Amino acid sequence: MVDQLKGLSYVDRMEIFNRWGQRIFESTDPDAFWDGTVQGKPAPSDVYIFRIWWRRGDNALQIQSKGDLLLIR
């Protein structure tokens, strides 16, 4: 059974924050992505923080990833 689960995972939740800690994007849709906008307007070039919760295909394990990304326009 372990071999069948290898590599299977999906995004359970994703959040993007600006440098002041304001959440500017949030989704629980596994197919969602941040398009670089805030309230429909292009976000400025800056460093943004992300948090992503991954869930294994059998729902048995949830892992959080976090880091930063640089948006360049």
N, C-alpha and C positions, 0 to 999 in steps of 0.2 A: 504494500500500500504506500509506503514512503516514496518509492520511485515514481508512483503515479502523481504525487503532489509536487515533486521537484519542479521549481520554477513557476508554479502557478500562484499568482497573487494579484490583488487588485487594490486600487486606491479606495479607502473607506471614507476619508475626509481630507480636504486640503484647505489651507488658509494662507493668505498673503497679507503682510503688514507693511505699513510705511515706516520710515525711520523714527516716527514719534509713537509707534506702537498701536496706531489705529488700524483695525482690520479693514482692508479695502477689497478683499475678495474672499469668498467662502463657498464651498460646494461639497456635497456628499454624493454627487454624480460621478461614478468611476470614469466616465468619458469626458468630463469637464476639463477645461484648461483656462488659464488666465491669458487674456488677449492683450494685456498691457494698457488697459484703460481703467479709469476710475469714474464711476457715474456717467459712463458713455463718452468721456473725453480722454484723449491720450494722456497717460501718466507721464510726468516729467522724468528725464534721465536721473537716476538715483539708485541707491542700494535699497533693496526690499528684502524682507525676511519671509521665509516660507516654513510651514509645518505641514507635513503629510503623514497621515496614518495609513499604513499598509495592512492588509489582512490576507492571511494565507488562504488558499482556495477552499480549504475545509472549514474556515472560520475559527480555527483553533488558536491562532496566534495573531496578535496585533502589535505592530512595531511603529514607533514614531521616528520620522526623519525630520531634521530641521537644518536650516542653513540660510545663506543669503544669496541673492542674485543681483547682478548689475544690469539695469535696463539702460541701454544706450540708444539714443535717437539720432 
